[in-house]
């Protein structure tokens, strides 16, 4: 059960078993070359060994020690056994085996590269997808969650509040007369005001479970889990005073970080 939950350990165990069986088959072939009682099965063993070696090397080519290990444990003993006694026929057999090993190593290299290339591509796509999802849930101006994120979070917290029979509060925050700011000082100045408000809201709603988001324009919203009406009113008043504080909304680059 532990091996089933540990993928690297399971893959290593499988590779060890494959290599062990390959070595056993190879040793039987060597024995058939030099021990007369096994000589009738020599050619079937050579054929089976070549097929098993090729299949195992190709299908597990993504593992380096299998890619090199399988031809080594299965074919090198054949080559050594075939080299004695040394003659032209045996030398030709060793050359054929060596060429077959070279082919398997070169061909399995493509399996190795394709497999790990696919793994890296998938990881890159997943990382990019996560980045895009994060961007889709973040307001580009204030860098706080946007309305889409708020709606998802509210649905989750609402369901949790119903399930656990706990209170939940939502604060609707609107900046009064914000249009006058834009009309009088320009939209860039208004954007700086929105960033300053977002910074102050994040500082004021300091609980990790609280979520503040920008719904659009000069409207913000906050979700306060496990918070009743009285506590929410106190938080709302604290937010109002914090935003109204001239020092907390002073528009200079050191405060806003822009």
GROMACS elastic network, one bead per residue, 0.5 to 0.9 nm:
[ bonds ]
;  ai    aj funct       b0    kb
    1     4     6  0.51008   500
    1     5     6  0.65396   500
    1     6     6  0.88302   500
    2     5     6  0.53327   500
    2     6     6  0.63709   500
    3     7     6  0.70816   500
    3     8     6  0.86235   500
    3     9     6  0.60654   500
    3    10     6  0.53477   500
    3    13     6  0.86272   500
    4     7     6  0.66699   500
    4     9     6  0.83908   500
    4    10     6  0.64233   500
    5     9     6  0.87947   500
    5    10     6  0.82471   500
    6     9     6  0.54523   500
    6    10     6  0.61569   500
    6    11     6  0.87317   500
    7    10     6  0.50221   500
    7    11     6  0.61156   500
    7    12     6  0.85699   500
    8    11     6  0.51556   500
    8    12     6  0.61665   500
    8    13     6  0.86076   500
    9    12     6  0.50918   500
    9    13     6  0.61217   500
    9    14     6  0.86043   500
   10    13     6  0.51091   500
   10    14     6  0.61780   500
   10    15     6  0.86376   500
   11    14     6  0.51091   500
   11    15     6  0.61942   500
   11    16     6  0.86581   500
   11    63     6  0.89495   500
   12    15     6  0.50998   500
   12    16     6  0.61852   500
   12    17     6  0.86475   500
   13    16     6  0.51075   500
   13    17     6  0.62298   500
   13    18     6  0.86438   500
   14    17     6  0.51543   500
   14    18     6  0.61800   500
   14    19     6  0.86197   500
   15    18     6  0.50761   500
   15    19     6  0.60801   500
   15    20     6  0.84197   500
   15    60     6  0.81872   500
   15    63     6  0.83077   500
   15    65     6  0.82631   500
   15    66     6  0.64870   500
   16    19     6  0.51539   500
   16    20     6  0.59297   500
   16    21     6  0.85427   500
   16    66     6  0.86174   500
   17    20     6  0.50344   500
   17    21     6  0.61322   500
   17    22     6  0.84866   500
   18    21     6  0.52902   500
   18    22     6  0.61383   500
   18    23     6  0.86425   500
   18    56     6  0.76065   500
   18    66     6  0.83989   500
   18    70     6  0.80646   500
   19    23     6  0.61016   500
   19    24     6  0.85876   500
   19    56     6  0.89979   500
   19    66     6  0.72589   500
   19    69     6  0.70622   500
   19    70     6  0.59322   500
   19    73     6  0.70278   500
   19    74     6  0.83383   500
   20    23     6  0.51385   500
   20    24     6  0.62142   500
   20    25     6  0.86960   500
   20    73     6  0.83829   500
   21    24     6  0.50444   500
   21    25     6  0.62175   500
   21    26     6  0.85414   500
   22    25     6  0.51817   500
   22    26     6  0.61213   500
   22    27     6  0.86668   500
   22    49     6  0.75167   500
   22    52     6  0.77145   500
   22    53     6  0.72349   500
   22    70     6  0.69106   500
   22    71     6  0.88821   500
   22    73     6  0.65135   500
   22    74     6  0.55038   500
   23    27     6  0.61418   500
   23    28     6  0.86212   500
   23    70     6  0.82587   500
   23    72     6  0.88406   500
   23    73     6  0.50729   500
   23    74     6  0.54783   500
   23    75     6  0.89581   500
   23    77     6  0.84808   500
   24    27     6  0.51796   500
   24    28     6  0.63161   500
   24    29     6  0.87243   500
   24    73     6  0.87779   500
   24    74     6  0.82977   500
   25    28     6  0.51219   500
   25    29     6  0.63464   500
   25    30     6  0.88194   500
   25    45     6  0.74020   500
   25    48     6  0.86808   500
   25    49     6  0.67332   500
   25    74     6  0.72138   500
   26    29     6  0.50324   500
   26    30     6  0.63386   500
   26    31     6  0.86609   500
   26    45     6  0.80863   500
   26    46     6  0.83516   500
   26    49     6  0.68923   500
   26    73     6  0.70573   500
   26    75     6  0.69802   500
   26    76     6  0.85302   500
   26    77     6  0.63533   500
   26    78     6  0.66106   500
   27    31     6  0.61288   500
   27    32     6  0.85359   500
   27    74     6  0.80945   500
   27    77     6  0.68818   500
   27    78     6  0.80003   500
   28    32     6  0.61301   500
   28    33     6  0.87007   500
   28    38     6  0.82240   500
   28    42     6  0.85101   500
   28    45     6  0.77134   500
   29    33     6  0.63717   500
   29    38     6  0.84059   500
   29    39     6  0.87917   500
   29    41     6  0.81620   500
   29    42     6  0.59548   500
   29    43     6  0.85166   500
   29    45     6  0.57846   500
   29    46     6  0.66505   500
   29    49     6  0.82956   500
   29    77     6  0.83887   500
   29    78     6  0.68222   500
   29    81     6  0.86386   500
   30    33     6  0.51181   500
   30    34     6  0.67763   500
   30    35     6  0.84873   500
   30    42     6  0.83818   500
   30    77     6  0.65846   500
   30    78     6  0.58082   500
   30    79     6  0.88797   500
   30    80     6  0.83237   500
   30    81     6  0.55274   500
   30    82     6  0.79780   500
   31    34     6  0.54214   500
   31    35     6  0.54496   500
   31    36     6  0.85734   500
   31    38     6  0.68692   500
   31    39     6  0.81291   500
   31    42     6  0.86185   500
   31    81     6  0.83876   500
   32    35     6  0.53131   500
   32    36     6  0.67669   500
   32    37     6  0.74520   500
   32    40     6  0.76319   500
   32    41     6  0.68212   500
   32    42     6  0.52298   500
   32    43     6  0.89711   500
   32    45     6  0.84540   500
   33    36     6  0.76496   500
   33    38     6  0.76393   500
   33    39     6  0.61016   500
   33    42     6  0.64933   500
   33    78     6  0.86598   500
   33    81     6  0.68356   500
   33    82     6  0.74262   500
   34    38     6  0.82478   500
   34    39     6  0.75187   500
   34    81     6  0.78675   500
   35    38     6  0.58222   500
   35    39     6  0.64766   500
   36    40     6  0.79846   500
   37    40     6  0.73662   500
   37    41     6  0.89795   500
   38    41     6  0.58071   500
   38    42     6  0.67908   500
   39    42     6  0.51498   500
   39    43     6  0.82827   500
   40    43     6  0.74277   500
   40    44     6  0.83587   500
   41    44     6  0.53705   500
   41    45     6  0.60100   500
   41    46     6  0.86025   500
   42    45     6  0.51611   500
   42    46     6  0.62055   500
   42    47     6  0.87192   500
   43    47     6  0.61667   500
   43    48     6  0.85133   500
   44    47     6  0.50866   500
   44    48     6  0.59742   500
   44    49     6  0.82959   500
   45    48     6  0.50513   500
   45    49     6  0.57441   500
   45    50     6  0.83861   500
   46    49     6  0.50476   500
   46    50     6  0.61093   500
   46    51     6  0.86443   500
   46    78     6  0.83713   500
   47    50     6  0.52653   500
   47    51     6  0.63180   500
   47    52     6  0.86618   500
   48    51     6  0.51899   500
   48    52     6  0.60169   500
   48    53     6  0.83267   500
   49    52     6  0.52193   500
   49    53     6  0.58393   500
   49    54     6  0.84069   500
   49    74     6  0.68625   500
   49    75     6  0.80792   500
   50    53     6  0.51444   500
   50    54     6  0.60770   500
   50    55     6  0.85860   500
   50    74     6  0.81334   500
   50    75     6  0.80207   500
   50   100     6  0.87859   500
   51    54     6  0.52009   500
   51    55     6  0.61118   500
   51    56     6  0.85027   500
   52    55     6  0.51728   500
   52    56     6  0.59241   500
   52    57     6  0.82906   500
   53    56     6  0.53307   500
   53    57     6  0.59293   500
   53    58     6  0.84962   500
   53    70     6  0.61730   500
   53    71     6  0.62418   500
   53    74     6  0.67227   500
   53    75     6  0.82035   500
   53   104     6  0.86305   500
   54    57     6  0.52312   500
   54    58     6  0.61185   500
   54    59     6  0.85238   500
   54    70     6  0.85474   500
   54    71     6  0.80405   500
   54   104     6  0.66119   500
   55    58     6  0.53301   500
   55    59     6  0.59875   500
   55    60     6  0.83101   500
   56    59     6  0.53401   500
   56    60     6  0.58157   500
   56    61     6  0.77773   500
   56    66     6  0.79173   500
   56    67     6  0.83357   500
   56    70     6  0.72356   500
   57    60     6  0.54590   500
   57    61     6  0.53262   500
   57    62     6  0.89836   500
   57    66     6  0.64195   500
   57    67     6  0.52251   500
   57    68     6  0.79635   500
   57    69     6  0.85539   500
   57    70     6  0.61630   500
   57    71     6  0.73658   500
   57   104     6  0.69439   500
   57   105     6  0.79655   500
   57   108     6  0.64493   500
   58    62     6  0.84188   500
   58    67     6  0.75671   500
   58   104     6  0.75665   500
   58   105     6  0.89551   500
   58   107     6  0.75478   500
   58   108     6  0.52737   500
   58   109     6  0.88393   500
   58   111     6  0.67348   500
   58   112     6  0.88529   500
   59    62     6  0.79170   500
   59   108     6  0.83434   500
   59   111     6  0.78817   500
   60    63     6  0.58685   500
   60    64     6  0.85591   500
   60    66     6  0.64686   500
   60    67     6  0.68123   500
   60   108     6  0.83215   500
   60   111     6  0.81986   500
   60   112     6  0.83184   500
   61    64     6  0.66987   500
   61    65     6  0.87246   500
   61    66     6  0.65542   500
   61    68     6  0.86145   500
   61   105     6  0.86959   500
   61   107     6  0.88334   500
   61   108     6  0.50690   500
   61   109     6  0.68807   500
   61   110     6  0.82242   500
   61   111     6  0.55034   500
   61   112     6  0.52048   500
   61   113     6  0.89611   500
   61   115     6  0.85402   500
   62    66     6  0.80970   500
   62    67     6  0.72651   500
   62   108     6  0.78606   500
   62   109     6  0.80518   500
   62   110     6  0.89648   500
   62   111     6  0.61579   500
   62   113     6  0.74407   500
   62   114     6  0.83468   500
   62   115     6  0.60918   500
   62   116     6  0.70639   500
   63    66     6  0.54404   500
   63    67     6  0.61174   500
   63    68     6  0.88245   500
   63   112     6  0.71647   500
   64    68     6  0.62851   500
   64    69     6  0.79390   500
   64   112     6  0.77603   500
   65    68     6  0.53961   500
   65    69     6  0.51714   500
   65    70     6  0.78667   500
   66    70     6  0.53140   500
   66    71     6  0.83091   500
   67    70     6  0.61262   500
   67    71     6  0.74266   500
   67   104     6  0.81296   500
   67   105     6  0.65031   500
   67   108     6  0.64554   500
   67   109     6  0.78716   500
   67   112     6  0.83442   500
   68    71     6  0.60604   500
   68    72     6  0.63962   500
   68    73     6  0.89555   500
   68   104     6  0.88398   500
   68   105     6  0.65826   500
   69    72     6  0.50118   500
   69    73     6  0.60434   500
   69    74     6  0.84154   500
   70    73     6  0.54570   500
   70    74     6  0.60565   500
   70    75     6  0.81076   500
   71    74     6  0.53381   500
   71    75     6  0.53953   500
   71    76     6  0.72476   500
   71   100     6  0.88334   500
   71   101     6  0.58561   500
   71   102     6  0.88765   500
   71   104     6  0.74445   500
   71   105     6  0.78409   500
   72    75     6  0.56084   500
   72    76     6  0.52538   500
   72    77     6  0.79240   500
   72   101     6  0.79835   500
   73    76     6  0.61373   500
   73    77     6  0.68032   500
   74    77     6  0.64379   500
   74    78     6  0.71022   500
   75    78     6  0.50875   500
   75    79     6  0.62569   500
   75    80     6  0.87531   500
   75    97     6  0.68015   500
   75    98     6  0.80696   500
   75   100     6  0.89106   500
   75   101     6  0.72938   500
   76    80     6  0.62041   500
   76    81     6  0.85533   500
   76    97     6  0.83000   500
   76    98     6  0.83342   500
   76   101     6  0.88780   500
   77    80     6  0.50706   500
   77    81     6  0.60440   500
   77    82     6  0.83788   500
   78    81     6  0.51287   500
   78    82     6  0.58994   500
   78    83     6  0.85240   500
   78    94     6  0.80818   500
   78    97     6  0.81125   500
   79    82     6  0.50082   500
   79    83     6  0.61001   500
   79    90     6  0.87450   500
   79    91     6  0.89425   500
   79    93     6  0.77100   500
   79    94     6  0.51592   500
   79    95     6  0.85082   500
   79    97     6  0.68041   500
   79    98     6  0.78817   500
   80    83     6  0.52307   500
   80    84     6  0.71621   500
   80    94     6  0.80897   500
   81    84     6  0.59111   500
   81    85     6  0.85276   500
   82    85     6  0.74143   500
   82    86     6  0.78833   500
   82    90     6  0.55937   500
   82    91     6  0.77138   500
   82    93     6  0.71124   500
   82    94     6  0.65902   500
   83    86     6  0.51522   500
   83    87     6  0.77400   500
   83    90     6  0.56975   500
   83    91     6  0.63803   500
   83    93     6  0.84308   500
   83    94     6  0.68455   500
   84    87     6  0.80128   500
   84    90     6  0.76069   500
   85    90     6  0.76488   500
   86    89     6  0.82761   500
   86    90     6  0.61600   500
   86    91     6  0.67559   500
   87    90     6  0.53755   500
   87    91     6  0.60411   500
   87    92     6  0.85992   500
   88    91     6  0.50383   500
   88    92     6  0.61194   500
   88    93     6  0.86478   500
   89    92     6  0.51394   500
   89    93     6  0.63076   500
   89    94     6  0.87633   500
   90    94     6  0.62273   500
   90    95     6  0.86228   500
   91    94     6  0.50770   500
   91    95     6  0.62332   500
   91    96     6  0.87096   500
   92    95     6  0.50385   500
   92    96     6  0.62569   500
   92    97     6  0.86780   500
   93    96     6  0.51203   500
   93    97     6  0.62302   500
   93    98     6  0.85994   500
   94    97     6  0.50924   500
   94    98     6  0.60872   500
   94    99     6  0.86149   500
   95    98     6  0.50326   500
   95    99     6  0.61706   500
   95   100     6  0.85592   500
   96    99     6  0.51498   500
   96   100     6  0.61658   500
   96   101     6  0.86579   500
   97   100     6  0.50096   500
   97   101     6  0.61957   500
   97   102     6  0.86631   500
   98   101     6  0.50524   500
   98   102     6  0.62421   500
   98   103     6  0.86463   500
   99   102     6  0.50282   500
   99   103     6  0.61775   500
   99   104     6  0.86829   500
  100   103     6  0.50568   500
  100   104     6  0.62561   500
  100   105     6  0.87186   500
  101   104     6  0.51536   500
  101   105     6  0.62407   500
  101   106     6  0.86208   500
  102   105     6  0.52264   500
  102   106     6  0.61381   500
  102   107     6  0.84709   500
  103   106     6  0.52110   500
  103   107     6  0.59017   500
  103   108     6  0.83337   500
  104   107     6  0.51579   500
  104   108     6  0.58331   500
  104   109     6  0.83855   500
  105   108     6  0.52735   500
  105   109     6  0.62202   500
  106   109     6  0.51915   500
  106   110     6  0.72722   500
  107   110     6  0.56675   500
  107   111     6  0.71300   500
  108   112     6  0.61859   500
  108   113     6  0.86347   500
  109   113     6  0.61329   500
  109   114     6  0.84765   500
  110   113     6  0.50996   500
  110   114     6  0.59176   500
  110   115     6  0.83497   500
  111   114     6  0.52087   500
  111   115     6  0.59752   500
  111   116     6  0.86011   500
  112   115     6  0.53240   500
  112   116     6  0.62727   500
  112   117     6  0.82865   500
  113   116     6  0.54747   500
  113   117     6  0.57137   500
  113   118     6  0.83684   500
  114   117     6  0.50395   500
  114   118     6  0.60273   500
  114   119     6  0.86063   500
  115   118     6  0.51937   500
  115   119     6  0.63049   500
  115   120     6  0.87764   500
  116   120     6  0.60838   500
  116   121     6  0.83882   500
  117   120     6  0.51920   500
  117   121     6  0.60522   500
  117   122     6  0.85417   500
  118   122     6  0.60360   500
  118   123     6  0.85420   500
  119   122     6  0.51867   500
  119   123     6  0.62058   500
  119   124     6  0.85889   500
  120   123     6  0.50804   500
  120   124     6  0.60714   500
  120   125     6  0.85546   500
  121   124     6  0.50475   500
  121   125     6  0.61109   500
  121   126     6  0.85789   500
  122   125     6  0.50401   500
  122   126     6  0.60993   500
  122   127     6  0.85182   500
  123   126     6  0.51160   500
  123   127     6  0.61106   500
  123   128     6  0.85327   500
  124   127     6  0.50960   500
  124   128     6  0.60875   500
  124   129     6  0.84874   500
  125   128     6  0.50206   500
  125   129     6  0.59562   500
  125   130     6  0.85058   500
  126   130     6  0.61373   500
  126   131     6  0.86065   500
  127   130     6  0.51192   500
  127   131     6  0.62669   500
  127   132     6  0.86892   500
  128   132     6  0.61387   500
  128   133     6  0.85323   500
  129   132     6  0.50684   500
  129   133     6  0.60752   500
  129   134     6  0.85186   500
  130   133     6  0.50858   500
  130   134     6  0.61323   500
  130   135     6  0.86045   500
  131   134     6  0.50716   500
  131   135     6  0.61976   500
  131   136     6  0.86256   500
  132   136     6  0.61104   500
  132   137     6  0.86970   500
  133   137     6  0.63679   500
  133   138     6  0.88030   500
  134   137     6  0.52109   500
  134   138     6  0.63001   500
  135   138     6  0.51882   500
  135   139     6  0.78126   500
  135   140     6  0.78154   500
  136   139     6  0.79796   500
  136   146     6  0.81924   500
  136   148     6  0.80610   500
  136   149     6  0.84851   500
  137   144     6  0.86025   500
  137   145     6  0.57342   500
  137   146     6  0.55636   500
  137   147     6  0.77080   500
  137   148     6  0.60970   500
  137   149     6  0.51694   500
  137   150     6  0.85643   500
  138   141     6  0.87783   500
  138   142     6  0.83694   500
  138   143     6  0.58422   500
  138   144     6  0.56313   500
  138   146     6  0.50711   500
  138   147     6  0.85814   500
  138   148     6  0.86070   500
  138   149     6  0.75612   500
  138   213     6  0.86070   500
  138   214     6  0.89295   500
  139   142     6  0.58226   500
  139   143     6  0.51198   500
  139   144     6  0.55762   500
  139   145     6  0.56744   500
  139   147     6  0.82805   500
  139   213     6  0.81032   500
  139   214     6  0.68710   500
  139   215     6  0.88886   500
  139   216     6  0.89124   500
  140   143     6  0.54594   500
  140   144     6  0.79776   500
  140   146     6  0.86040   500
  141   144     6  0.82629   500
  141   191     6  0.74597   500
  141   194     6  0.81570   500
  141   195     6  0.70098   500
  142   145     6  0.85260   500
  142   191     6  0.84450   500
  142   192     6  0.89576   500
  142   194     6  0.68310   500
  142   196     6  0.83605   500
  142   197     6  0.87434   500
  142   198     6  0.61378   500
  142   199     6  0.79808   500
  142   214     6  0.79539   500
  143   146     6  0.84972   500
  143   195     6  0.82547   500
  143   198     6  0.82717   500
  144   198     6  0.71644   500
  144   199     6  0.87811   500
  144   202     6  0.84503   500
  144   212     6  0.72677   500
  144   213     6  0.58531   500
  144   214     6  0.69231   500
  145   148     6  0.79480   500
  145   149     6  0.58244   500
  145   150     6  0.68053   500
  145   211     6  0.81136   500
  145   212     6  0.69039   500
  145   214     6  0.64804   500
  145   215     6  0.88323   500
  146   149     6  0.55033   500
  146   150     6  0.62986   500
  146   151     6  0.88584   500
  146   212     6  0.87296   500
  146   213     6  0.52088   500
  146   214     6  0.50742   500
  146   215     6  0.60351   500
  146   216     6  0.79579   500
  147   151     6  0.61387   500
  147   152     6  0.86815   500
  147   213     6  0.64451   500
  147   214     6  0.61386   500
  147   216     6  0.74540   500
  147   220     6  0.89441   500
  147   221     6  0.86092   500
  148   151     6  0.52635   500
  148   152     6  0.64433   500
  148   153     6  0.87058   500
  148   215     6  0.84603   500
  149   152     6  0.52045   500
  149   153     6  0.60958   500
  149   154     6  0.84574   500
  149   213     6  0.77332   500
  150   153     6  0.50901   500
  150   154     6  0.58847   500
  150   155     6  0.84866   500
  150   211     6  0.75957   500
  150   212     6  0.77270   500
  150   213     6  0.61204   500
  150   214     6  0.83427   500
  150   215     6  0.81145   500
  150   221     6  0.79588   500
  150   222     6  0.81569   500
  150   223     6  0.79907   500
  151   154     6  0.51251   500
  151   155     6  0.61844   500
  151   156     6  0.87044   500
  152   155     6  0.52460   500
  152   156     6  0.63625   500
  152   157     6  0.87184   500
  153   156     6  0.51293   500
  153   157     6  0.60618   500
  153   158     6  0.83397   500
  153   211     6  0.79793   500
  153   223     6  0.80980   500
  154   157     6  0.51354   500
  154   158     6  0.57832   500
  154   159     6  0.84204   500
  154   170     6  0.86990   500
  154   211     6  0.89962   500
  154   223     6  0.67418   500
  155   158     6  0.51251   500
  155   159     6  0.61648   500
  155   160     6  0.85907   500
  156   159     6  0.52848   500
  156   160     6  0.62145   500
  156   161     6  0.86223   500
  157   161     6  0.59729   500
  157   162     6  0.85742   500
  157   168     6  0.77318   500
  157   223     6  0.82857   500
  157   224     6  0.88560   500
  157   225     6  0.66436   500
  158   161     6  0.50669   500
  158   162     6  0.62519   500
  158   163     6  0.85452   500
  158   168     6  0.71617   500
  158   225     6  0.84070   500
  159   162     6  0.51982   500
  159   163     6  0.60742   500
  159   164     6  0.85975   500
  160   164     6  0.60012   500
  160   165     6  0.80644   500
  160   166     6  0.80319   500
  161   164     6  0.52666   500
  161   165     6  0.54570   500
  161   167     6  0.61556   500
  161   168     6  0.64898   500
  161   225     6  0.75320   500
  161   226     6  0.75122   500
  162   166     6  0.67015   500
  162   167     6  0.83016   500
  163   166     6  0.79610   500
  164   167     6  0.89998   500
  166   225     6  0.81139   500
  166   226     6  0.57699   500
  166   227     6  0.80655   500
  166   228     6  0.85691   500
  167   224     6  0.89272   500
  167   225     6  0.68392   500
  167   226     6  0.50085   500
  167   227     6  0.54630   500
  167   228     6  0.53114   500
  167   229     6  0.82803   500
  168   223     6  0.75647   500
  168   224     6  0.58810   500
  168   226     6  0.52514   500
  168   227     6  0.51222   500
  168   228     6  0.62111   500
  168   229     6  0.82975   500
  168   232     6  0.88275   500
  169   222     6  0.83081   500
  169   223     6  0.61067   500
  169   224     6  0.50765   500
  169   225     6  0.64551   500
  169   226     6  0.77853   500
  169   227     6  0.58086   500
  169   228     6  0.63749   500
  169   229     6  0.67688   500
  169   231     6  0.89678   500
  169   232     6  0.63106   500
  170   221     6  0.70794   500
  170   222     6  0.56135   500
  170   224     6  0.60371   500
  170   225     6  0.85624   500
  170   232     6  0.79200   500
  171   212     6  0.89424   500
  171   220     6  0.82908   500
  171   221     6  0.55010   500
  171   223     6  0.65550   500
  171   224     6  0.78402   500
  171   232     6  0.76740   500
  171   233     6  0.88415   500
  171   235     6  0.88902   500
  171   236     6  0.69296   500
  172   219     6  0.74718   500
  172   220     6  0.62390   500
  172   222     6  0.67438   500
  173   218     6  0.83532   500
  173   219     6  0.57627   500
  173   221     6  0.56457   500
  173   222     6  0.79129   500
  173   236     6  0.86191   500
  173   239     6  0.89997   500
  173   240     6  0.87553   500
  174   178     6  0.88526   500
  174   218     6  0.59630   500
  174   220     6  0.62714   500
  174   221     6  0.84852   500
  175   178     6  0.58253   500
  175   218     6  0.56722   500
  175   219     6  0.67120   500
  175   220     6  0.85609   500
  176   179     6  0.83289   500
  176   218     6  0.84926   500
  177   180     6  0.55355   500
  177   181     6  0.71091   500
  178   181     6  0.51387   500
  178   182     6  0.66305   500
  178   183     6  0.87614   500
  178   190     6  0.77805   500
  178   218     6  0.69092   500
  179   182     6  0.51664   500
  179   183     6  0.61032   500
  179   184     6  0.85125   500
  179   190     6  0.86774   500
  179   218     6  0.89088   500
  180   183     6  0.50018   500
  180   184     6  0.59002   500
  180   185     6  0.82643   500
  181   184     6  0.52762   500
  181   185     6  0.57350   500
  181   186     6  0.71100   500
  181   187     6  0.80772   500
  181   189     6  0.78874   500
  181   190     6  0.62501   500
  181   193     6  0.89789   500
  182   185     6  0.54899   500
  182   188     6  0.80517   500
  182   189     6  0.71076   500
  182   190     6  0.53640   500
  182   191     6  0.86345   500
  183   186     6  0.56985   500
  183   187     6  0.75787   500
  185   188     6  0.80565   500
  185   189     6  0.60301   500
  185   190     6  0.73315   500
  186   189     6  0.55979   500
  186   190     6  0.64531   500
  186   191     6  0.89082   500
  187   191     6  0.60387   500
  187   192     6  0.85969   500
  188   191     6  0.50569   500
  188   192     6  0.64135   500
  188   193     6  0.87706   500
  189   192     6  0.51029   500
  189   193     6  0.63995   500
  189   194     6  0.88626   500
  189   251     6  0.89434   500
  190   194     6  0.63525   500
  190   195     6  0.87349   500
  191   194     6  0.50604   500
  191   195     6  0.62875   500
  191   196     6  0.86259   500
  192   195     6  0.51012   500
  192   196     6  0.61723   500
  192   197     6  0.86574   500
  192   251     6  0.71927   500
  192   256     6  0.79506   500
  192   258     6  0.86306   500
  193   196     6  0.50437   500
  193   197     6  0.62021   500
  193   198     6  0.86387   500
  193   249     6  0.74807   500
  193   250     6  0.89935   500
  193   251     6  0.73683   500
  194   197     6  0.50792   500
  194   198     6  0.61489   500
  194   199     6  0.86146   500
  194   217     6  0.87405   500
  194   218     6  0.69399   500
  195   198     6  0.50841   500
  195   199     6  0.62033   500
  195   200     6  0.86674   500
  195   256     6  0.71917   500
  196   199     6  0.51424   500
  196   200     6  0.62712   500
  196   201     6  0.86595   500
  196   243     6  0.86976   500
  196   248     6  0.80048   500
  196   249     6  0.57628   500
  196   250     6  0.79892   500
  196   251     6  0.73744   500
  196   255     6  0.81944   500
  196   256     6  0.60432   500
  197   200     6  0.50773   500
  197   201     6  0.60779   500
  197   202     6  0.86529   500
  197   243     6  0.63557   500
  197   248     6  0.86754   500
  197   249     6  0.69508   500
  198   201     6  0.50766   500
  198   202     6  0.62534   500
  198   203     6  0.86486   500
  198   212     6  0.83848   500
  198   213     6  0.83944   500
  198   214     6  0.81298   500
  198   220     6  0.83886   500
  199   202     6  0.53369   500
  199   203     6  0.63614   500
  199   204     6  0.87412   500
  199   256     6  0.75679   500
  200   203     6  0.50523   500
  200   204     6  0.60507   500
  200   205     6  0.85505   500
  200   239     6  0.81980   500
  200   242     6  0.69210   500
  200   243     6  0.65473   500
  200   248     6  0.69414   500
  200   249     6  0.76866   500
  201   204     6  0.50605   500
  201   205     6  0.59728   500
  201   206     6  0.86424   500
  201   212     6  0.71869   500
  201   239     6  0.67683   500
  201   242     6  0.80620   500
  201   243     6  0.76663   500
  202   205     6  0.53779   500
  202   206     6  0.65418   500
  202   211     6  0.85002   500
  202   212     6  0.69355   500
  203   206     6  0.56799   500
  204   207     6  0.88086   500
  204   235     6  0.84799   500
  204   238     6  0.74520   500
  204   239     6  0.62616   500
  204   242     6  0.72622   500
  205   208     6  0.83843   500
  205   210     6  0.64464   500
  205   211     6  0.78121   500
  205   212     6  0.76742   500
  205   222     6  0.84855   500
  205   224     6  0.88605   500
  205   235     6  0.79369   500
  205   239     6  0.78562   500
  206   209     6  0.86525   500
  206   210     6  0.73266   500
  207   210     6  0.54028   500
  207   211     6  0.85379   500
  207   224     6  0.88667   500
  208   211     6  0.78238   500
  209   223     6  0.84903   500
  209   224     6  0.72309   500
  209   225     6  0.66757   500
  210   222     6  0.70347   500
  210   223     6  0.57167   500
  210   224     6  0.50216   500
  210   225     6  0.66088   500
  211   221     6  0.82199   500
  211   222     6  0.53881   500
  211   223     6  0.51593   500
  211   224     6  0.69243   500
  211   225     6  0.89126   500
  212   220     6  0.71330   500
  212   221     6  0.56909   500
  212   223     6  0.65205   500
  212   224     6  0.89088   500
  213   219     6  0.88476   500
  213   220     6  0.56759   500
  213   221     6  0.53755   500
  213   222     6  0.62662   500
  213   223     6  0.86771   500
  214   217     6  0.78511   500
  214   218     6  0.78257   500
  214   219     6  0.61183   500
  214   221     6  0.62696   500
  214   222     6  0.87974   500
  215   218     6  0.80195   500
  215   219     6  0.55333   500
  215   220     6  0.53736   500
  215   221     6  0.66275   500
  216   219     6  0.55297   500
  216   220     6  0.72501   500
  217   220     6  0.84287   500
  224   227     6  0.57641   500
  224   228     6  0.87342   500
  224   232     6  0.74688   500
  225   228     6  0.86209   500
  227   230     6  0.81595   500
  227   231     6  0.60108   500
  227   232     6  0.61055   500
  228   231     6  0.54506   500
  228   232     6  0.59846   500
  228   233     6  0.86167   500
  229   232     6  0.50241   500
  229   233     6  0.61282   500
  229   234     6  0.87252   500
  230   233     6  0.51824   500
  230   234     6  0.64870   500
  230   235     6  0.88281   500
  231   234     6  0.51025   500
  231   235     6  0.63050   500
  231   236     6  0.86495   500
  232   236     6  0.60550   500
  232   237     6  0.85867   500
  233   236     6  0.50110   500
  233   237     6  0.62056   500
  233   238     6  0.86000   500
  234   237     6  0.51838   500
  234   238     6  0.62295   500
  234   239     6  0.86688   500
  235   239     6  0.61564   500
  235   240     6  0.85903   500
  236   239     6  0.50495   500
  236   240     6  0.61523   500
  236   241     6  0.86786   500
  237   241     6  0.61892   500
  237   242     6  0.85176   500
  238   241     6  0.52513   500
  238   242     6  0.61052   500
  238   243     6  0.86669   500
  239   242     6  0.50730   500
  239   243     6  0.61604   500
  239   244     6  0.84374   500
  240   243     6  0.53565   500
  240   244     6  0.60422   500
  240   245     6  0.85876   500
  241   244     6  0.50177   500
  241   245     6  0.60581   500
  242   245     6  0.52663   500
  242   246     6  0.86639   500
  242   248     6  0.66964   500
  242   249     6  0.85458   500
  243   246     6  0.77816   500
  243   248     6  0.67435   500
  243   249     6  0.66856   500
  244   247     6  0.87616   500
  244   248     6  0.78370   500
  244   249     6  0.76308   500
  245   248     6  0.53931   500
  245   249     6  0.65896   500
  245   250     6  0.87693   500
  246   249     6  0.52929   500
  246   250     6  0.59698   500
  247   250     6  0.51910   500
  247   251     6  0.89849   500
  248   251     6  0.88664   500
  248   255     6  0.83858   500
  249   252     6  0.88682   500
  249   255     6  0.83281   500
  249   256     6  0.86623   500
  250   255     6  0.72308   500
  250   256     6  0.84215   500
  251   254     6  0.86563   500
  251   255     6  0.70341   500
  251   256     6  0.68639   500
  252   255     6  0.56314   500
  252   256     6  0.63197   500
  252   257     6  0.83206   500
  252   258     6  0.84183   500
  253   256     6  0.52212   500
  253   257     6  0.54385   500
  253   258     6  0.53751   500
  254   257     6  0.54672   500
  254   258     6  0.75529   500
  255   258     6  0.82404   500
